[in-house]
Amino acid sequence: MTSDSDPMTARLAGKVILIMGAASGIGAAIARRCLAEGGSVVCADHAEDAAVNLAEELGSRALAVRCDVTDGRSMERAVDTVRGRFGRLDGLVHNAAAPSLDGTVVDLSELQWRRELDVSLTGAFLVSKFALPLMISGGGGSVVLIASQFAHVATGKAVAYCAAKAGLVHLAKAMAIDHADEGIRVNSLSPGAVATPRLLQRWPDLEAADRQLGPAHLLGRIAQSDEIAAATAFLLSADASFVTGTDLLVDGGYAVR
């Protein structure tokens, strides 16, 4: 991909977007979409090599940052890096997620429970804590927390995942209330099943995953990462200037079943 954007779709021209969990899957798709729409992107991930490779692919308007979303000092350093390179921050996407750990409250260990919540929910709190002051100093911006359809419709043997994602939806609402008068919009986005490397670890190929998971969605299929990225770019852009404190379901109709 080149670093050039189409002027007809450059909704994010001049904007700087920090993307947590950007190295692969939905996060990488969001980074590509934001850059294609004219933005500069900071690809933050604990997988440093993958983040660096993505930033090199995207070109001069992309920067890779290694960070640990469960560590406040790491989040502070990541935001300091953004400040030093760009001097501003206009958008934040929290897409970091822990490895999927299935289990009931009886099955899961306390460590597994805490890991899920630390990465998904506490990570969103920590990066927002340090990113929002930089956004506010520049006149405001947009925050998008990537949640899940399971924030709305629980599924079995995934208690930590369901709890963490539901927490993200209400964290976004609470942040929207607190920071509206500072020019900050905060929303969550809840995808349905998405064809990502993590999901495809459970099935031999995309066709098998689609056959198993697709029928649970009204549209009869699972999503592509690009579809989630497109919705995220909308929430980051001025096209969503009157949208805050809401959860955008991009789930192919899963939650209305």
C-alpha atoms as an extended CHARMM CRD file, in Angstrom:
* protein
*
       257  EXT
         1         1  MET       CA              0.0000000000        0.0000000000        0.0000000000  PROA      1               0.0000000000
         2         2  THR       CA              1.2240000000        3.4990000000       -0.7470000000  PROA      2               0.0000000000
         3         3  SER       CA              0.9770000000        6.3810000000        1.6720000000  PROA      3               0.0000000000
         4         4  ASP       CA             -1.1110000000        8.4050000000       -0.7720000000  PROA      4               0.0000000000
         5         5  SER       CA             -4.7990000000        8.9320000000       -0.0630000000  PROA      5               0.0000000000
         6         6  ASP       CA             -7.7260000000        9.5130000000       -2.3760000000  PROA      6               0.0000000000
         7         7  PRO       CA             -8.7080000000       13.1870000000       -1.9610000000  PROA      7               0.0000000000
         8         8  MET       CA            -12.3450000000       12.2260000000       -2.4900000000  PROA      8               0.0000000000
         9         9  THR       CA            -12.3200000000       10.0240000000        0.6100000000  PROA      9               0.0000000000
        10        10  ALA       CA             -9.7260000000       11.7930000000        2.7680000000  PROA      10              0.0000000000
        11        11  ARG       CA            -12.0090000000       12.1830000000        5.7800000000  PROA      11              0.0000000000
        12        12  LEU       CA             -9.0640000000       11.8160000000        8.1440000000  PROA      12              0.0000000000
        13        13  ALA       CA             -6.6300000000       14.1180000000        6.3440000000  PROA      13              0.0000000000
        14        14  GLY       CA             -4.2700000000       15.7450000000        8.8160000000  PROA      14              0.0000000000
        15        15  LYS       CA             -5.4890000000       13.5760000000       11.6930000000  PROA      15              0.0000000000
        16        16  VAL       CA             -3.2790000000       11.4040000000       13.8920000000  PROA      16              0.0000000000
        17        17  ILE       CA             -4.8070000000        8.1110000000       15.0270000000  PROA      17              0.0000000000
        18        18  LEU       CA             -3.3800000000        5.8520000000       17.7530000000  PROA      18              0.0000000000
        19        19  ILE       CA             -4.4650000000        2.2350000000       17.3090000000  PROA      19              0.0000000000
        20        20  MET       CA             -3.9360000000       -0.2440000000       20.1250000000  PROA      20              0.0000000000
        21        21  GLY       CA             -3.6410000000       -3.8640000000       18.9980000000  PROA      21              0.0000000000
        22        22  ALA       CA             -2.7550000000       -2.8030000000       15.4720000000  PROA      22              0.0000000000
        23        23  ALA       CA             -0.3650000000       -5.5630000000       14.4300000000  PROA      23              0.0000000000
        24        24  SER       CA             -2.8830000000       -7.9110000000       12.8020000000  PROA      24              0.0000000000
        25        25  GLY       CA             -6.5410000000       -8.6430000000       12.1260000000  PROA      25              0.0000000000
        26        26  ILE       CA             -9.0420000000       -5.8710000000       12.8100000000  PROA      26              0.0000000000
        27        27  GLY       CA             -6.3730000000       -3.5210000000       14.1590000000  PROA      27              0.0000000000
        28        28  ALA       CA             -4.2250000000       -3.7780000000       11.0380000000  PROA      28              0.0000000000
        29        29  ALA       CA             -7.2820000000       -3.2590000000        8.8420000000  PROA      29              0.0000000000
        30        30  ILE       CA             -8.1690000000       -0.1250000000       10.8240000000  PROA      30              0.0000000000
        31        31  ALA       CA             -4.6260000000        1.1990000000       10.3930000000  PROA      31              0.0000000000
        32        32  ARG       CA             -4.7650000000        0.6330000000        6.6360000000  PROA      32              0.0000000000
        33        33  ARG       CA             -8.1900000000        2.2670000000        6.3680000000  PROA      33              0.0000000000
        34        34  CYS       CA             -7.2070000000        5.3260000000        8.4080000000  PROA      34              0.0000000000
        35        35  LEU       CA             -4.1040000000        5.8280000000        6.3020000000  PROA      35              0.0000000000
        36        36  ALA       CA             -6.0950000000        5.3970000000        3.0820000000  PROA      36              0.0000000000
        37        37  GLU       CA             -8.4540000000        8.1220000000        4.2990000000  PROA      37              0.0000000000
        38        38  GLY       CA             -5.5950000000       10.5650000000        4.7440000000  PROA      38              0.0000000000
        39        39  GLY       CA             -4.6200000000       10.0500000000        8.3720000000  PROA      39              0.0000000000
        40        40  SER       CA             -1.3220000000        9.3490000000       10.0540000000  PROA      40              0.0000000000
        41        41  VAL       CA             -1.3560000000        6.1990000000       12.1550000000  PROA      41              0.0000000000
        42        42  VAL       CA              0.4980000000        4.9500000000       15.2040000000  PROA      42              0.0000000000
        43        43  CYS       CA              0.4880000000        1.1460000000       15.1940000000  PROA      43              0.0000000000
        44        44  ALA       CA              0.7890000000        0.1020000000       18.8390000000  PROA      44              0.0000000000
        45        45  ASP       CA              1.1120000000       -3.5330000000       19.8540000000  PROA      45              0.0000000000
        46        46  HSD       CA              3.0490000000       -5.8500000000       22.1500000000  PROA      46              0.0000000000
        47        47  ALA       CA              4.0900000000       -7.7700000000       18.9970000000  PROA      47              0.0000000000
        48        48  GLU       CA              6.8060000000       -5.3140000000       18.0140000000  PROA      48              0.0000000000
        49        49  ASP       CA              8.0500000000       -7.0320000000       14.8500000000  PROA      49              0.0000000000
        50        50  ALA       CA              4.5600000000       -7.2810000000       13.3810000000  PROA      50              0.0000000000
        51        51  ALA       CA              3.8170000000       -3.6460000000       14.2340000000  PROA      51              0.0000000000
        52        52  VAL       CA              7.0840000000       -2.5190000000       12.6340000000  PROA      52              0.0000000000
        53        53  ASN       CA              6.3620000000       -4.5500000000        9.4970000000  PROA      53              0.0000000000
        54        54  LEU       CA              2.9160000000       -2.9860000000        9.2200000000  PROA      54              0.0000000000
        55        55  ALA       CA              4.2640000000        0.5390000000        9.6840000000  PROA      55              0.0000000000
        56        56  GLU       CA              6.9090000000       -0.0810000000        7.0230000000  PROA      56              0.0000000000
        57        57  GLU       CA              4.2070000000       -1.3350000000        4.6680000000  PROA      57              0.0000000000
        58        58  LEU       CA              2.0930000000        1.7600000000        5.2610000000  PROA      58              0.0000000000
        59        59  GLY       CA              4.8870000000        4.2480000000        4.6730000000  PROA      59              0.0000000000
        60        60  SER       CA              6.0330000000        7.5600000000        6.0640000000  PROA      60              0.0000000000
        61        61  ARG       CA              2.7400000000        8.4730000000        7.7600000000  PROA      61              0.0000000000
        62        62  ALA       CA              2.8810000000        5.3770000000        9.9730000000  PROA      62              0.0000000000
        63        63  LEU       CA              4.8020000000        4.7580000000       13.1760000000  PROA      63              0.0000000000
        64        64  ALA       CA              5.1920000000        1.5300000000       15.1700000000  PROA      64              0.0000000000
        65        65  VAL       CA              5.2230000000        1.5460000000       18.9710000000  PROA      65              0.0000000000
        66        66  ARG       CA              5.7440000000       -1.4700000000       21.2160000000  PROA      66              0.0000000000
        67        67  CYS       CA              3.6170000000       -1.2980000000       24.3490000000  PROA      67              0.0000000000
        68        68  ASP       CA              1.8460000000       -3.2890000000       27.0390000000  PROA      68              0.0000000000
        69        69  VAL       CA             -1.7330000000       -2.1170000000       27.5160000000  PROA      69              0.0000000000
        70        70  THR       CA             -1.8120000000       -3.5320000000       31.0410000000  PROA      70              0.0000000000
        71        71  ASP       CA              1.0460000000       -1.2710000000       32.1830000000  PROA      71              0.0000000000
        72        72  GLY       CA              0.2950000000        2.3920000000       32.8150000000  PROA      72              0.0000000000
        73        73  ARG       CA              3.9250000000        3.4380000000       32.3920000000  PROA      73              0.0000000000
        74        74  SER       CA              4.0290000000        1.7240000000       29.0080000000  PROA      74              0.0000000000
        75        75  MET       CA              0.8690000000        3.5640000000       27.9570000000  PROA      75              0.0000000000
        76        76  GLU       CA              2.3110000000        6.8770000000       29.1080000000  PROA      76              0.0000000000
        77        77  ARG       CA              5.4800000000        6.2550000000       27.0800000000  PROA      77              0.0000000000
        78        78  ALA       CA              3.4310000000        5.3410000000       24.0020000000  PROA      78              0.0000000000
        79        79  VAL       CA              1.4810000000        8.5950000000       24.1930000000  PROA      79              0.0000000000
        80        80  ASP       CA              4.7120000000       10.5270000000       24.7960000000  PROA      80              0.0000000000
        81        81  THR       CA              6.0500000000        8.9730000000       21.5830000000  PROA      81              0.0000000000
        82        82  VAL       CA              2.9850000000       10.1920000000       19.7000000000  PROA      82              0.0000000000
        83        83  ARG       CA              3.4350000000       13.6690000000       21.1830000000  PROA      83              0.0000000000
        84        84  GLY       CA              7.1050000000       13.7450000000       20.2200000000  PROA      84              0.0000000000
        85        85  ARG       CA              6.5510000000       12.5770000000       16.6390000000  PROA      85              0.0000000000
        86        86  PHE       CA              3.3060000000       14.3450000000       15.7280000000  PROA      86              0.0000000000
        87        87  GLY       CA              2.6350000000       16.8880000000       18.4650000000  PROA      87              0.0000000000
        88        88  ARG       CA             -1.0490000000       16.0170000000       18.5190000000  PROA      88              0.0000000000
        89        89  LEU       CA             -3.5630000000       13.1750000000       18.7130000000  PROA      89              0.0000000000
        90        90  ASP       CA             -6.9780000000       13.2410000000       17.0680000000  PROA      90              0.0000000000
        91        91  GLY       CA             -8.2200000000        9.6730000000       17.3590000000  PROA      91              0.0000000000
        92        92  LEU       CA             -7.7850000000        6.6620000000       19.6170000000  PROA      92              0.0000000000
        93        93  VAL       CA             -8.8570000000        3.1030000000       18.8530000000  PROA      93              0.0000000000
        94        94  HSD       CA             -8.5780000000        0.4860000000       21.5860000000  PROA      94              0.0000000000
        95        95  ASN       CA             -8.5680000000       -2.8830000000       19.8500000000  PROA      95              0.0000000000
        96        96  ALA       CA             -6.2270000000       -4.8230000000       22.1370000000  PROA      96              0.0000000000
        97        97  ALA       CA             -7.5360000000       -8.2080000000       23.2620000000  PROA      97              0.0000000000
        98        98  ALA       CA             -6.2080000000      -11.1250000000       25.2630000000  PROA      98              0.0000000000
        99        99  PRO       CA             -5.9470000000      -14.6380000000       23.7950000000  PROA      99              0.0000000000
       100       100  SER       CA             -9.4220000000      -16.1300000000       23.8980000000  PROA      100             0.0000000000
       101       101  LEU       CA             -9.9140000000      -18.1520000000       27.0790000000  PROA      101             0.0000000000
       102       102  ASP       CA            -13.0810000000      -20.2140000000       27.1350000000  PROA      102             0.0000000000
       103       103  GLY       CA            -14.5430000000      -21.2410000000       30.4310000000  PROA      103             0.0000000000
       104       104  THR       CA            -17.1850000000      -20.8710000000       33.0870000000  PROA      104             0.0000000000
       105       105  VAL       CA            -16.6450000000      -19.1300000000       36.4200000000  PROA      105             0.0000000000
       106       106  VAL       CA            -15.7780000000      -22.5670000000       37.8060000000  PROA      106             0.0000000000
       107       107  ASP       CA            -13.3080000000      -23.4350000000       35.0420000000  PROA      107             0.0000000000
       108       108  LEU       CA            -11.3690000000      -20.1780000000       34.7310000000  PROA      108             0.0000000000
       109       109  SER       CA             -8.5020000000      -19.4360000000       37.0620000000  PROA      109             0.0000000000
       110       110  GLU       CA             -8.3210000000      -16.0740000000       38.7690000000  PROA      110             0.0000000000
       111       111  LEU       CA             -5.2370000000      -15.3060000000       36.6720000000  PROA      111             0.0000000000
       112       112  GLN       CA             -7.0980000000      -16.0260000000       33.4290000000  PROA      112             0.0000000000
       113       113  TRP       CA            -10.0250000000      -13.8670000000       34.5090000000  PROA      113             0.0000000000
       114       114  ARG       CA             -7.7360000000      -10.9700000000       35.4220000000  PROA      114             0.0000000000
       115       115  ARG       CA             -5.7560000000      -11.2770000000       32.1860000000  PROA      115             0.0000000000
       116       116  GLU       CA             -8.8740000000      -10.8760000000       30.0450000000  PROA      116             0.0000000000
       117       117  LEU       CA            -10.1010000000       -7.8600000000       31.9800000000  PROA      117             0.0000000000
       118       118  ASP       CA             -6.6410000000       -6.3120000000       32.2360000000  PROA      118             0.0000000000
       119       119  VAL       CA             -6.0630000000       -6.3230000000       28.4790000000  PROA      119             0.0000000000
       120       120  SER       CA             -9.5550000000       -5.5200000000       27.2220000000  PROA      120             0.0000000000
       121       121  LEU       CA            -11.0200000000       -3.2730000000       29.9090000000  PROA      121             0.0000000000
       122       122  THR       CA             -8.2110000000       -1.9410000000       32.0930000000  PROA      122             0.0000000000
       123       123  GLY       CA             -6.1350000000       -1.4280000000       28.9470000000  PROA      123             0.0000000000
       124       124  ALA       CA             -8.8300000000        0.8620000000       27.5570000000  PROA      124             0.0000000000
       125       125  PHE       CA             -8.8530000000        2.8170000000       30.8200000000  PROA      125             0.0000000000
       126       126  LEU       CA             -5.0660000000        3.1910000000       30.8880000000  PROA      126             0.0000000000
       127       127  VAL       CA             -4.5380000000        4.3080000000       27.3090000000  PROA      127             0.0000000000
       128       128  SER       CA             -7.4730000000        6.7190000000       27.5720000000  PROA      128             0.0000000000
       129       129  LYS       CA             -6.0600000000        8.1530000000       30.8010000000  PROA      129             0.0000000000
       130       130  PHE       CA             -2.8890000000        9.2570000000       29.0360000000  PROA      130             0.0000000000
       131       131  ALA       CA             -4.2250000000        9.8730000000       25.5190000000  PROA      131             0.0000000000
       132       132  LEU       CA             -7.1680000000       12.1110000000       26.3550000000  PROA      132             0.0000000000
       133       133  PRO       CA             -5.1210000000       15.0300000000       27.7470000000  PROA      133             0.0000000000
       134       134  LEU       CA             -3.1560000000       15.1710000000       24.4750000000  PROA      134             0.0000000000
       135       135  MET       CA             -6.3760000000       15.0380000000       22.4590000000  PROA      135             0.0000000000
       136       136  ILE       CA             -7.9980000000       17.7250000000       24.6070000000  PROA      136             0.0000000000
       137       137  SER       CA             -4.9800000000       20.0240000000       24.2840000000  PROA      137             0.0000000000
       138       138  GLY       CA             -5.3960000000       19.8420000000       20.5070000000  PROA      138             0.0000000000
       139       139  GLY       CA             -9.0790000000       20.7350000000       20.5670000000  PROA      139             0.0000000000
       140       140  GLY       CA            -10.6750000000       17.3120000000       20.9580000000  PROA      140             0.0000000000
       141       141  GLY       CA            -11.0730000000       14.1250000000       18.9940000000  PROA      141             0.0000000000
       142       142  SER       CA            -12.7380000000       10.7410000000       18.7820000000  PROA      142             0.0000000000
       143       143  VAL       CA            -12.2670000000        7.5500000000       20.8100000000  PROA      143             0.0000000000
       144       144  VAL       CA            -13.4800000000        4.1510000000       19.6040000000  PROA      144             0.0000000000
       145       145  LEU       CA            -13.4200000000        1.1200000000       21.9070000000  PROA      145             0.0000000000
       146       146  ILE       CA            -13.7570000000       -2.1820000000       20.0400000000  PROA      146             0.0000000000
       147       147  ALA       CA            -16.2070000000       -4.3710000000       21.9670000000  PROA      147             0.0000000000
       148       148  SER       CA            -18.2280000000       -7.3540000000       20.6740000000  PROA      148             0.0000000000
       149       149  GLN       CA            -21.7180000000       -8.5920000000       19.9450000000  PROA      149             0.0000000000
       150       150  PHE       CA            -21.2200000000      -10.6050000000       23.1290000000  PROA      150             0.0000000000
       151       151  ALA       CA            -21.4590000000       -7.3520000000       25.0670000000  PROA      151             0.0000000000
       152       152  HSD       CA            -25.1580000000       -7.5340000000       24.1530000000  PROA      152             0.0000000000
       153       153  VAL       CA            -25.8930000000      -11.2380000000       23.7290000000  PROA      153             0.0000000000
       154       154  ALA       CA            -23.8910000000      -13.4640000000       26.0600000000  PROA      154             0.0000000000
       155       155  THR       CA            -22.4770000000      -16.7680000000       24.9150000000  PROA      155             0.0000000000
       156       156  GLY       CA            -21.5780000000      -19.8460000000       26.9130000000  PROA      156             0.0000000000
       157       157  LYS       CA            -18.2090000000      -20.5940000000       28.4750000000  PROA      157             0.0000000000
       158       158  ALA       CA            -16.8180000000      -17.1110000000       27.8280000000  PROA      158             0.0000000000
       159       159  VAL       CA            -17.5890000000      -15.3000000000       31.0640000000  PROA      159             0.0000000000
       160       160  ALA       CA            -14.4510000000      -13.1570000000       31.1590000000  PROA      160             0.0000000000
       161       161  TYR       CA            -14.7440000000      -12.1480000000       27.5150000000  PROA      161             0.0000000000
       162       162  CYS       CA            -18.4320000000      -11.2570000000       27.8100000000  PROA      162             0.0000000000
       163       163  ALA       CA            -17.8610000000       -9.2590000000       30.9890000000  PROA      163             0.0000000000
       164       164  ALA       CA            -14.8900000000       -7.3550000000       29.5810000000  PROA      164             0.0000000000
       165       165  LYS       CA            -16.6510000000       -6.4310000000       26.3510000000  PROA      165             0.0000000000
       166       166  ALA       CA            -19.8230000000       -5.3340000000       28.1470000000  PROA      166             0.0000000000
       167       167  GLY       CA            -17.6100000000       -3.2110000000       30.3690000000  PROA      167             0.0000000000
       168       168  LEU       CA            -16.1120000000       -1.4970000000       27.3220000000  PROA      168             0.0000000000
       169       169  VAL       CA            -19.5600000000       -0.4610000000       26.0910000000  PROA      169             0.0000000000
       170       170  HSD       CA            -20.3750000000        1.2670000000       29.3680000000  PROA      170             0.0000000000
       171       171  LEU       CA            -16.8730000000        2.6750000000       29.7720000000  PROA      171             0.0000000000
       172       172  ALA       CA            -17.3910000000        4.4300000000       26.4380000000  PROA      172             0.0000000000
       173       173  LYS       CA            -20.7290000000        5.8430000000       27.5750000000  PROA      173             0.0000000000
       174       174  ALA       CA            -19.2870000000        7.1070000000       30.8640000000  PROA      174             0.0000000000
       175       175  MET       CA            -16.2940000000        8.6850000000       29.1240000000  PROA      175             0.0000000000
       176       176  ALA       CA            -18.6150000000       10.3400000000       26.6090000000  PROA      176             0.0000000000
       177       177  ILE       CA            -20.4990000000       12.0200000000       29.4540000000  PROA      177             0.0000000000
       178       178  ASP       CA            -17.3360000000       13.1400000000       31.2260000000  PROA      178             0.0000000000
       179       179  HSD       CA            -15.5140000000       14.6150000000       28.2430000000  PROA      179             0.0000000000
       180       180  ALA       CA            -18.1460000000       15.9450000000       25.8320000000  PROA      180             0.0000000000
       181       181  ASP       CA            -17.5330000000       19.5400000000       26.8910000000  PROA      181             0.0000000000
       182       182  GLU       CA            -13.8300000000       19.0750000000       26.1180000000  PROA      182             0.0000000000
       183       183  GLY       CA            -14.4810000000       18.1910000000       22.4920000000  PROA      183             0.0000000000
       184       184  ILE       CA            -14.1090000000       14.4380000000       22.9230000000  PROA      184             0.0000000000
       185       185  ARG       CA            -16.5320000000       11.9740000000       21.3490000000  PROA      185             0.0000000000
       186       186  VAL       CA            -16.4100000000        8.4210000000       22.7050000000  PROA      186             0.0000000000
       187       187  ASN       CA            -18.1670000000        5.4230000000       21.1920000000  PROA      187             0.0000000000
       188       188  SER       CA            -17.8200000000        1.6670000000       21.2040000000  PROA      188             0.0000000000
       189       189  LEU       CA            -18.1240000000       -0.6260000000       18.2040000000  PROA      189             0.0000000000
       190       190  SER       CA            -19.3630000000       -4.1970000000       18.5680000000  PROA      190             0.0000000000
       191       191  PRO       CA            -18.4590000000       -6.5500000000       15.7080000000  PROA      191             0.0000000000
       192       192  GLY       CA            -19.9740000000       -9.9290000000       15.0870000000  PROA      192             0.0000000000
       193       193  ALA       CA            -17.7210000000      -12.8150000000       14.0890000000  PROA      193             0.0000000000
       194       194  VAL       CA            -14.8640000000      -11.5390000000       11.9240000000  PROA      194             0.0000000000
       195       195  ALA       CA            -12.4420000000      -13.4490000000        9.7080000000  PROA      195             0.0000000000
       196       196  THR       CA             -9.2400000000      -12.6940000000       11.6130000000  PROA      196             0.0000000000
       197       197  PRO       CA             -6.1490000000      -14.8490000000       12.1720000000  PROA      197             0.0000000000
       198       198  ARG       CA             -7.2660000000      -15.4160000000       15.7650000000  PROA      198             0.0000000000
       199       199  LEU       CA            -10.7160000000      -16.6710000000       14.7700000000  PROA      199             0.0000000000
       200       200  LEU       CA             -9.2960000000      -18.8390000000       12.0070000000  PROA      200             0.0000000000
       201       201  GLN       CA             -7.0760000000      -20.6580000000       14.5000000000  PROA      201             0.0000000000
       202       202  ARG       CA            -10.2020000000      -22.5940000000       15.4570000000  PROA      202             0.0000000000
       203       203  TRP       CA            -11.1990000000      -23.7090000000       11.9630000000  PROA      203             0.0000000000
       204       204  PRO       CA             -9.2170000000      -25.2300000000        9.1050000000  PROA      204             0.0000000000
       205       205  ASP       CA            -10.1980000000      -22.4500000000        6.6840000000  PROA      205             0.0000000000
       206       206  LEU       CA            -12.4970000000      -19.4720000000        6.1550000000  PROA      206             0.0000000000
       207       207  GLU       CA            -15.1690000000      -21.5740000000        4.4750000000  PROA      207             0.0000000000
       208       208  ALA       CA            -15.4320000000      -23.8490000000        7.4980000000  PROA      208             0.0000000000
       209       209  ALA       CA            -15.6530000000      -20.8710000000        9.8600000000  PROA      209             0.0000000000
       210       210  ASP       CA            -18.3110000000      -19.2660000000        7.6900000000  PROA      210             0.0000000000
       211       211  ARG       CA            -20.3770000000      -22.4620000000        7.5640000000  PROA      211             0.0000000000
       212       212  GLN       CA            -20.2710000000      -22.7900000000       11.3410000000  PROA      212             0.0000000000
       213       213  LEU       CA            -20.6920000000      -19.1590000000       12.3910000000  PROA      213             0.0000000000
       214       214  GLY       CA            -22.3850000000      -17.4610000000        9.4580000000  PROA      214             0.0000000000
       215       215  PRO       CA            -25.9440000000      -18.7390000000       10.0670000000  PROA      215             0.0000000000
       216       216  ALA       CA            -26.0510000000      -17.0180000000       13.4770000000  PROA      216             0.0000000000
       217       217  HSD       CA            -25.9340000000      -13.6700000000       11.6440000000  PROA      217             0.0000000000
       218       218  LEU       CA            -28.9660000000      -12.3840000000        9.7360000000  PROA      218             0.0000000000
       219       219  LEU       CA            -26.7460000000      -11.7360000000        6.7170000000  PROA      219             0.0000000000
       220       220  GLY       CA            -25.6760000000      -15.3750000000        6.7440000000  PROA      220             0.0000000000
       221       221  ARG       CA            -21.9260000000      -14.8490000000        6.8750000000  PROA      221             0.0000000000
       222       222  ILE       CA            -19.1010000000      -13.5850000000        9.0420000000  PROA      222             0.0000000000
       223       223  ALA       CA            -17.5090000000      -10.1820000000        8.5030000000  PROA      223             0.0000000000
       224       224  GLN       CA            -14.2440000000       -9.2220000000        6.8990000000  PROA      224             0.0000000000
       225       225  SER       CA            -11.8470000000       -7.0280000000        8.8760000000  PROA      225             0.0000000000
       226       226  ASP       CA            -12.1920000000       -4.2950000000        6.2560000000  PROA      226             0.0000000000
       227       227  GLU       CA            -15.8910000000       -3.9690000000        7.0980000000  PROA      227             0.0000000000
       228       228  ILE       CA            -15.1000000000       -3.2970000000       10.7500000000  PROA      228             0.0000000000
       229       229  ALA       CA            -12.3760000000       -0.8600000000        9.7220000000  PROA      229             0.0000000000
       230       230  ALA       CA            -14.8060000000        1.0900000000        7.5380000000  PROA      230             0.0000000000
       231       231  ALA       CA            -17.2310000000        1.5360000000       10.4240000000  PROA      231             0.0000000000
       232       232  THR       CA            -14.3900000000        2.5650000000       12.7340000000  PROA      232             0.0000000000
       233       233  ALA       CA            -13.1790000000        5.1880000000       10.2600000000  PROA      233             0.0000000000
       234       234  PHE       CA            -16.7060000000        6.6110000000       10.1670000000  PROA      234             0.0000000000
       235       235  LEU       CA            -16.7510000000        7.0130000000       13.9540000000  PROA      235             0.0000000000
       236       236  LEU       CA            -13.3290000000        8.6660000000       13.8710000000  PROA      236             0.0000000000
       237       237  SER       CA            -14.3240000000       11.0950000000       11.1370000000  PROA      237             0.0000000000
       238       238  ALA       CA            -16.3210000000       14.3170000000       11.0520000000  PROA      238             0.0000000000
       239       239  ASP       CA            -19.1220000000       12.3520000000        9.3810000000  PROA      239             0.0000000000
       240       240  ALA       CA            -19.8800000000       11.1220000000       12.9200000000  PROA      240             0.0000000000
       241       241  SER       CA            -19.6140000000       14.5900000000       14.4790000000  PROA      241             0.0000000000
       242       242  PHE       CA            -22.9880000000       14.2090000000       16.2480000000  PROA      242             0.0000000000
       243       243  VAL       CA            -22.3850000000       10.6290000000       17.4010000000  PROA      243             0.0000000000
       244       244  THR       CA            -21.1620000000       10.0250000000       20.9400000000  PROA      244             0.0000000000
       245       245  GLY       CA            -21.9720000000        7.7340000000       23.8450000000  PROA      245             0.0000000000
       246       246  THR       CA            -23.3360000000        5.0000000000       21.6170000000  PROA      246             0.0000000000
       247       247  ASP       CA            -22.4200000000        1.4530000000       20.6510000000  PROA      247             0.0000000000
       248       248  LEU       CA            -22.3660000000        0.7330000000       16.9300000000  PROA      248             0.0000000000
       249       249  LEU       CA            -23.2730000000       -2.8900000000       16.2690000000  PROA      249             0.0000000000
       250       250  VAL       CA            -21.5030000000       -4.1070000000       13.1330000000  PROA      250             0.0000000000
       251       251  ASP       CA            -22.6400000000       -7.6730000000       13.5890000000  PROA      251             0.0000000000
       252       252  GLY       CA            -24.5820000000       -8.6480000000       10.4890000000  PROA      252             0.0000000000
       253       253  GLY       CA            -27.7410000000       -8.8330000000       12.5790000000  PROA      253             0.0000000000
       254       254  TYR       CA            -26.4040000000      -11.2650000000       15.1910000000  PROA      254             0.0000000000
       255       255  ALA       CA            -27.7590000000       -9.4130000000       18.2150000000  PROA      255             0.0000000000
       256       256  VAL       CA            -31.3520000000       -9.2260000000       16.9440000000  PROA      256             0.0000000000
       257       257  ARG       CA            -31.6610000000      -12.9930000000       16.6090000000  PROA      257             0.0000000000
